[in-house]
Each structure stands twice: as structure tokens, then as C-alpha cells.
Amino acid sequence: MASTIRVRATSNGDITEVQALIQHPMDSGFVKDAKGEIIPAHFIQELKFEYNGKDVFVADWGPAVSKDPYVKFSFRGAKKGDDLKISWTDNKGASDTTTAKIS
């Protein structure tokens, strides 16, 4: 199965800019389906970006984050060709992990 995470990480000098798009329903648990039944909550609880074994970005999310979330941030200290590990876990115990090369 292909990863649900698409990442672009580019280094410019000492600054690395990261953009990630994650495919996830992010259901809040407050929306009804076409039959009028509540769609159970299903959302990412933790999103983590790691560089050289250290966390460079960690988000603890709840049901208020929109479907297929987009994340953009930057950090210092990475080099072109290095790996950036991205992972998430959701409230139903599912998870995904991918690694991106910094260009």
C-alpha cells in the first residue's frame, strides 16, 4: 500500500523547508452521513517529523483539523541528501510512516 504522506523537503543554506500533505478523513464525530447517522470520530492524534533521530516537529491534533491536512514548517541544521522521517498515528490505532530525502 502506498503511503498516505506526500512530502517535499528542500534545503537552502541552513534552512530546510518542509511541506507535507497527508490523506486522512479527519472525521470529527459530529457529522452525520446521508442516512442521518453520526460518522464516528477518526482523526490523527500525533504527527511527527524526525531528523537524525531528533524530533523537529511534533503536533498533537484533535478532531478540529480538516480532512487531508497540509503542514508547512522549516528548521535548521539539515543538509541536502539527508533523510527526514514522517509518521502519524490516529485515534483508531492506525499509523503510517515514510521517509523523504532532503533536496
N, CA, C and O of each residue as an XYZ file, in Angstrom:
412
protein
N       0.841     -1.178      0.000
C       0.000      0.000      0.000
C       0.886      1.241      0.000
O       1.869      1.325      0.737
N       0.523      2.181     -0.825
C       1.283      3.430     -0.881
C       1.060      4.236      0.388
O       0.026      4.128      1.046
N       2.044      5.036      0.708
C       1.939      5.871      1.902
C       0.861      6.933      1.721
O       0.586      7.374      0.605
N       0.261      7.331      2.822
C      -0.732      8.406      2.813
C      -0.066      9.772      2.919
O      -0.739     10.803      2.898
N       1.255      9.774      3.032
C       2.002     11.011      3.271
C       2.813     11.369      2.028
O       3.580     10.555      1.515
N       2.631     12.592      1.558
C       3.460     13.131      0.475
C       4.266     14.278      1.051
O       3.715     15.180      1.681
N       5.575     14.242      0.832
C       6.465     15.216      1.468
C       7.432     15.798      0.451
O       7.911     15.114     -0.454
N       7.703     17.089      0.632
C       8.771     17.752     -0.096
C       9.601     18.502      0.943
O       9.080     19.317      1.705
N      10.894     18.212      0.958
C      11.808     18.889      1.889
C      12.968     19.442      1.078
O      13.687     18.688      0.423
N      13.154     20.759      1.119
C      14.219     21.394      0.354
C      15.091     22.217      1.282
O      14.609     22.950      2.146
N      16.397     22.071      1.071
C      17.359     22.797      1.900
C      17.900     23.970      1.111
O      18.242     23.844     -0.065
N      17.973     25.105      1.771
C      18.546     26.319      1.181
C      19.443     26.927      2.241
O      18.985     27.636      3.137
N      20.740     26.634      2.121
C      21.664     27.079      3.164
C      21.432     26.268      4.422
O      21.462     25.038      4.392
N      21.203     26.951      5.518
C      20.994     26.279      6.806
C      19.518     25.966      7.080
O      19.195     25.266      8.040
N      18.641     26.482      6.245
C      17.203     26.331      6.462
C      16.631     25.231      5.559
O      16.885     25.220      4.355
N      15.876     24.325      6.132
C      15.161     23.303      5.370
C      13.673     23.568      5.500
O      13.136     23.646      6.605
N      13.012     23.705      4.354
C      11.568     23.927      4.334
C      10.876     22.609      4.018
O      11.242     21.916      3.069
N       9.882     22.273      4.813
C       9.160     21.016      4.670
C       7.692     21.319      4.369
O       7.068     22.154      5.023
N       7.161     20.626      3.371
C       5.738     20.699      3.054
C       5.227     19.266      2.979
O       5.826     18.424      2.309
N       4.121     18.987      3.665
C       3.572     17.634      3.680
C       2.064     17.682      3.514
O       1.382     18.550      4.060
N       1.564     16.727      2.746
C       0.126     16.549      2.548
C      -0.204     15.128      2.980
O       0.393     14.170      2.489
N      -1.152     14.994      3.896
C      -1.496     13.685      4.457
C      -2.940     13.366      4.113
O      -3.846     14.154      4.385
N      -3.144     12.200      3.510
C      -4.510     11.778      3.183
C      -5.107     11.079      4.399
O      -4.643     10.017      4.813
N      -6.141     11.695      4.962
C      -6.814     11.113      6.125
C      -8.200     11.744      6.218
O      -8.336     12.938      5.954
N      -9.242     10.980      6.588
C     -10.596     11.547      6.624
C     -10.790     12.624      7.693
O     -11.603     13.529      7.508
N     -10.060     12.541      8.804
C     -10.163     13.523      9.884
C     -11.627     13.788     10.272
O     -12.041     14.941     10.401
N     -12.393     12.727     10.453
C     -13.791     12.869     10.867
C     -13.863     13.301     12.328
O     -13.202     12.733     13.197
N     -14.678     14.317     12.575
C     -14.749     14.911     13.914
C     -15.636     14.132     14.882
O     -15.485     14.250     16.098
N     -16.554     13.341     14.345
C     -17.511     12.647     15.201
C     -18.775     13.461     15.429
O     -19.645     13.058     16.201
N     -18.882     14.613     14.756
C     -20.055     15.480     14.900
C     -20.854     15.602     13.608
O     -21.839     16.339     13.556
N     -20.438     14.888     12.567
C     -21.078     14.988     11.256
C     -21.917     13.735     11.006
O     -21.538     12.628     11.390
N     -23.062     13.934     10.357
C     -23.936     12.813     10.018
C     -23.755     12.428      8.552
O     -23.437     13.268      7.709
N     -23.963     11.138      8.263
C     -23.903     10.671      6.878
C     -25.259     10.904      6.196
O     -26.151     11.521      6.777
N     -25.408     10.403      4.953
C     -26.632     10.606      4.174
C     -27.864      9.984      4.833
O     -28.987     10.422      4.582
N     -27.659      8.963      5.677
C     -28.766      8.308      6.377
C     -29.101      8.993      7.701
O     -30.033      8.588      8.397
N     -28.349     10.016      8.042
C     -28.589     10.738      9.284
C     -27.885     10.141     10.496
O     -28.163     10.525     11.632
N     -26.980      9.207     10.257
C     -26.243      8.596     11.364
C     -24.887      9.282     11.548
O     -24.234      9.682     10.584
N     -24.495      9.402     12.789
C     -23.222     10.052     13.123
C     -22.061      9.236     12.563
O     -21.996      8.021     12.746
N     -21.140      9.927     11.873
C     -19.899      9.296     11.415
C     -18.937      9.313     12.609
O     -18.617     10.383     13.125
N     -18.475      8.140     13.050
C     -17.597      8.097     14.231
C     -16.313      8.918     14.039
O     -15.804      9.051     12.925
N     -15.817      9.452     15.125
C     -14.575     10.232     15.084
C     -13.432      9.360     14.583
O     -13.269      8.216     15.007
N     -12.649      9.920     13.679
C     -11.486      9.239     13.122
C     -10.510     10.328     12.697
O     -10.676     10.951     11.648
N      -9.496     10.550     13.516
C      -8.586     11.666     13.245
C      -7.172     11.339     13.711
O      -6.978     10.500     14.591
N      -6.191     12.004     13.117
C      -4.785     11.854     13.504
C      -4.584     12.498     14.865
O      -4.982     13.639     15.096
N      -3.956     11.742     15.765
C      -3.679     12.278     17.102
C      -2.264     12.832     17.221
O      -2.039     13.852     17.873
N      -1.309     12.146     16.580
C       0.074     12.645     16.663
C       0.722     12.598     15.289
O       0.643     11.594     14.581
N       1.357     13.692     14.930
C       2.130     13.802     13.698
C       3.547     14.169     14.095
O       3.759     15.096     14.877
N       4.530     13.433     13.549
C       5.915     13.669     13.975
C       6.847     13.677     12.767
O       6.723     12.850     11.865
N       7.780     14.626     12.767
C       8.852     14.708     11.773
C      10.160     14.576     12.539
O      10.398     15.296     13.508
N      11.014     13.642     12.094
C      12.290     13.392     12.775
C      13.451     13.552     11.793
O      13.396     13.104     10.647
N      14.491     14.202     12.282
C      15.726     14.343     11.524
C      16.876     13.882     12.402
O      17.052     14.380     13.514
N      17.658     12.934     11.906
C      18.775     12.368     12.669
C      18.347     11.882     14.046
O      19.077     12.054     15.022
N      17.175     11.280     14.128
C      16.692     10.723     15.385
C      16.124     11.732     16.360
O      15.710     11.363     17.459
N      16.096     13.007     15.977
C      15.552     14.048     16.857
C      14.256     14.602     16.262
O      14.140     14.773     15.048
N      13.301     14.874     17.122
C      12.048     15.474     16.682
C      12.283     16.924     16.253
O      12.842     17.719     17.009
N      11.852     17.258     15.033
C      11.942     18.651     14.587
C      10.565     19.298     14.513
O      10.451     20.522     14.451
N       9.513     18.468     14.520
C       8.142     18.984     14.526
C       7.239     17.885     15.056
O       7.234     16.772     14.531
N       6.472     18.196     16.101
C       5.505     17.248     16.652
C       4.201     17.998     16.867
O       4.186     19.081     17.453
N       3.103     17.415     16.389
C       1.785     18.025     16.557
C       0.856     17.022     17.228
O       0.761     15.873     16.796
N       0.178     17.452     18.272
C      -0.876     16.665     18.915
C      -2.197     17.244     18.433
O      -2.610     18.326     18.850
N      -2.845     16.506     17.553
C      -4.060     17.009     16.922
C      -5.313     16.422     17.538
O      -5.272     15.404     18.230
N      -6.421     17.080     17.274
C      -7.733     16.615     17.693
C      -8.663     16.611     16.501
O      -8.212     16.703     15.360
N      -9.961     16.506     16.752
C     -10.926     16.394     15.653
C     -11.160     17.694     14.883
O     -11.898     17.679     13.898
N     -10.572     18.800     15.285
C     -10.826     20.076     14.613
C      -9.963     20.302     13.379
O     -10.142     21.306     12.689
N      -9.039     19.405     13.082
C      -8.176     19.560     11.904
C      -8.932     19.048     10.676
O      -9.613     18.024     10.734
N      -8.802     19.773      9.571
C      -9.570     19.441      8.372
C      -9.078     18.173      7.673
O      -7.977     17.684      7.929
N      -9.917     17.666      6.797
C      -9.602     16.481      6.002
C      -8.333     16.719      5.179
O      -8.083     17.837      4.728
N      -7.536     15.666      4.988
C      -6.301     15.708      4.214
C      -5.445     16.914      4.606
O      -5.226     17.811      3.791
N      -4.968     16.937      5.834
C      -4.231     18.114      6.323
C      -2.925     18.378      5.569
O      -2.256     17.461      5.092
N      -2.590     19.674      5.484
C      -1.371     20.173      4.866
C      -0.556     20.834      5.965
O      -1.083     21.606      6.766
N       0.738     20.523      5.995
C       1.637     21.072      7.015
C       2.848     21.683      6.320
O       3.408     21.096      5.394
N       3.240     22.859      6.775
C       4.437     23.510      6.234
C       5.197     24.114      7.407
O       4.612     24.808      8.240
N       6.494     23.851      7.472
C       7.344     24.435      8.507
C       8.786     24.412      8.023
O       9.078     23.838      6.973
N       9.680     25.022      8.768
C      11.101     24.983      8.432
C      11.910     24.754      9.704
O      11.455     25.041     10.812
N      13.104     24.236      9.519
C      14.017     24.032     10.647
C      15.457     24.185     10.167
O      15.720     24.207      8.964
N      16.377     24.291     11.109
C      17.793     24.500     10.794
C      18.590     23.224     11.030
O      18.224     22.383     11.851
N      19.694     23.101     10.286
C      20.671     22.069     10.588
C      20.706     20.880      9.652
O      21.626     20.069      9.760
N      19.763     20.728      8.741
C      19.767     19.574      7.836
C      20.593     19.897      6.590
O      20.872     21.058      6.288
N      20.973     18.839      5.881
C      21.753     19.003      4.652
C      21.047     18.263      3.512
O      20.259     17.344      3.735
N      21.349     18.688      2.299
C      20.807     18.004      1.126
C      21.270     16.549      1.145
O      22.419     16.254      1.472
N      20.355     15.647      0.787
C      20.666     14.221      0.763
C      20.341     13.495      2.054
O      20.292     12.265      2.074
N      20.117     14.235      3.134
C      19.747     13.605      4.411
C      18.304     13.120      4.371
O      17.508     13.557      3.540
N      17.981     12.210      5.283
C      16.622     11.672      5.377
C      15.804     12.398      6.440
O      16.322     12.797      7.483
N      14.525     12.558      6.154
C      13.546     13.110      7.086
C      12.454     12.059      7.251
O      11.830     11.655      6.269
N      12.218     11.616      8.476
C      11.209     10.587      8.744
C       9.919     11.258      9.213
O       9.938     12.120     10.091
N       8.802     10.850      8.617
C       7.495     11.410      8.959
C       6.572     10.266      9.375
O       6.523      9.229      8.714
N       5.844     10.462     10.469
C       4.921      9.419     10.917
C       3.697     10.041     11.586
O       3.753     11.149     12.119
N       2.595      9.301     11.543
C       1.385      9.717     12.257
C       0.717      8.493     12.847
O       0.902      7.371     12.373
N      -0.070      8.732     13.900
C      -0.946      7.707     14.483
C      -2.305      8.357     14.710
O      -2.394      9.538     15.047
N      -3.368      7.566     14.518
C      -4.694      8.139     14.705
C      -5.421      7.515     15.899
O      -4.898      6.617     16.559
N      -6.620      8.000     16.161
C      -7.375      7.578     17.352
C      -7.900      6.155     17.248
O      -8.407      5.621     18.235
N      -7.794      5.523     16.076
C      -8.225      4.131     15.919
C      -7.038      3.172     15.889
O      -7.205      1.981     15.629
N      -5.846      3.688     16.154
C      -4.658      2.852     16.217
C      -3.932      2.667     14.900
O      -2.902      1.994     14.856
N      -4.443      3.251     13.825
C      -3.753      3.172     12.538
C      -2.548      4.108     12.548
O      -2.477      5.055     13.331
N      -1.611      3.818     11.662
C      -0.420      4.666     11.575
C       0.168      4.563     10.173
O      -0.171      3.668      9.398
N       1.052      5.498      9.874
C       1.784      5.477      8.617
C       3.117      6.162      8.859
O       3.237      7.062      9.690
N       4.113      5.711      8.113
C       5.454      6.274      8.212
C       6.058      6.312      6.823
O       5.865      5.395      6.025
N       6.786      7.373      6.541
C       7.531      7.456      5.298
C       8.807      8.241      5.553
O       8.945      8.936      6.560
N       9.730      8.111      4.621
C      10.990      8.845      4.716
C      11.180      9.627      3.427
O      10.916      9.121      2.336
N      11.639     10.859      3.561
C      11.870     11.714      2.394
C      13.320     12.163      2.391
O      13.897     12.444      3.442
N      13.904     12.227      1.207
C      15.249     12.793      1.045
C      15.136     14.307      0.966
O      14.268     14.848      0.280
N      16.008     14.961      1.664
C      16.045     16.424      1.596
C      16.809     16.815      0.337
O      17.943     16.382      0.132
N      16.187     17.629     -0.500
C      16.837     18.042     -1.761
C      17.303     19.476     -1.688
O      17.869     19.991     -2.652
